[in-house]
Each structure stands twice: as C-alpha cells, then as structure tokens.
Amino acid sequence: MWGPVEPPLPEPAVTLDTSGLLCPIPIVKAAAAVKGLPVGAVLLVIATDPGIETDMPLWCRATRHEHLATFRDGTSWKSYVRKRGRAAPPSP
C-alpha cells in the first residue's frame, strides 16, 4: 500500500462552480451557499483561483464550518465544506 488510506469524501448536497472567478468571490459565493444548507450538509466548491487552497481553510476556521478537503483536480481546485451549527429544534 502506498501512503495512508483516507476515507472517501462525502457526497455534496450542493456543488458550486466558481471557475473563472477570483478572490474573494469564490468564498463570498460559498458563504451564501452554506447559509441555505441544513446543518451537516456538504458543499463542494469548484474553483480555478489557486487562492482557494489557503482561503477556504481560513474561512472555515473563522466561521466554524468543517473544512474536509481542498485539492487540485486537473486545472481546477475542489474544496469540500461541511456546515456546522445548531440543528433546528424538532417540530411539535
């Protein structure tokens, strides 16, 4: 076996393609997309701006969302984020 085996990334609830957009727009659009997701849902952001490699983990730390991974995939970058927060109370 070559290197550590990592579990597969979860299926995203939403995929956001920000290809061609430069910093800070991919993070701004990701923030808006996360707001519409339920707690625990995963957002996949596709970007061509290499700044997402450092910007997304920093944004996740600042907003307390879970940064799952950011990696290069051909000419694009893929970044996976899991929304954290309080779940809505159950309906009566």
Residue pairs with C-beta under 8 A, 6 or more apart in sequence:
9 42
9 68
9 69
9 80
10 42
10 68
10 80
10 82
11 42
12 42
12 43
12 44
12 80
13 37
13 38
13 41
13 42
13 43
14 33
14 36
14 37
14 41
14 43
14 44
15 43
15 44
15 46
16 29
16 30
16 33
16 43
16 44
16 45
16 46
17 46
18 25
18 26
18 29
18 30
18 45
18 46
18 47
18 48
18 49
19 46
19 47
19 48
19 76
20 48
21 29
21 47
21 48
21 49
22 49
22 51
23 49
23 51
23 52
23 55
24 55
26 45
26 47
26 49
26 51
26 52
26 55
27 52
27 55
27 56
27 59
29 45
30 43
30 45
30 56
30 59
30 79
30 81
31 59
31 63
33 43
33 45
34 43
34 63
34 65
34 81
34 83
37 43
37 83
38 83
38 87
38 88
39 83
39 84
39 85
39 86
39 87
39 88
40 82
40 83
40 87
41 82
41 83
42 68
42 80
42 81
42 82
42 83
43 80
43 81
43 82
43 83
44 78
44 79
44 80
45 52
45 56
45 78
45 79
45 80
45 81
46 76
46 77
46 78
47 76
47 77
47 79
48 75
48 76
48 77
49 77
50 72
50 77
52 70
52 77
52 79
53 70
53 72
53 77
56 67
56 70
56 79
56 81
57 67
57 70
59 65
60 66
60 67
60 81
61 67
64 84
64 85
65 81
65 82
65 83
65 84
66 81
66 82
66 83
66 84
67 79
67 80
67 81
68 80
68 81
68 82
69 78
69 79
69 80
70 77
70 78
70 79
70 80
71 77
71 78
